[in-house]
Amino acid sequence: MSEDQERVSIVLFSGELDKAMAAFIIATGAAATGMRVDMFFTFWGMSVLRKKGVKVEGKSLIEKMFGWMLPKGADRLALSKMHMAGMGTMMMKNVMKQKRVASLPELIEIAKQLGVNLHACEMSMGVMGIRREELLDEVKDIVGVATYVDDASRSKITLFI
């Protein structure tokens, strides 16, 4: 990457399917045009990065509760509107499949192939009791706010979703 390469910096704060989809559609589109893309996942957005079926020993009760309540991975997220106890989310996923729209897990794979950098928020992980081994292998690193601010200050486009 050259220093003069245009950059995009995206913070994904939301753990809702439609918002995560929007973030990854923008990220993959920007990366496909040759821009460097850094995505920072914090608070509820951390759900997108969680692996399914990983159990970690030694968590406190509160950390275990976060683990139970938060979706475990991109394919478990609900819509922000019209979720309707899961029926709306299921209908949206079916329509997307019929229309050949990439699913969120597929967009994550495309992002990986295009070199999009996925960063997990260290503070959010600590607060929510999420451990490194619970995150997708595609996560580049675990960072603090200073890393995001530095990256965003050099980015042509910054988004908070």
Steps between C-alpha positions, in 0.01 A plus 500: 500500500635838406462798731302689237248215460149623576356355817162421652447457873176340623389456861236230538325564831177324408437129528200508267501309173398781265754743644780243493409418140518869408843531663637199312345602168667841528827341618518247217398760242774737617759222513402388147584851375847478652444687825647380827211409733520467877194385692489548877250290694384621838225418752206330325692486172732246666225241444588497129850377585399220736560136403225246557546220750810631680492453876750682720568400859552738789241765422315689770121473527454837327736398217307174458173693489632724221603184316151353532319819400711613205464337159778255424608605155391680186234248405319547834435875481146639494358785294481844660138539385226245431685216673162362617642235735729373226243471223595829334870416511433157350285652223768761421771232478280293267426796273869591492586143401236502224636832370857364522611758752805387693433400861692665782734199542565512124572875519747435781679245280505746208639768732775259606586427136512874420733573792257688724655534846274391788589645842337404831463756779707404802284692748175347369652154522599565862161639599306221329736220595581404141833321457726488193429131441129583459568726200518412132847424371458790255529753785831675436557628850355627825537875532409798711341828408837663424550260208159586360553876542838480327352302212192718469711817494670369183180373336315672218173341616400422859171334594337411830233233459 
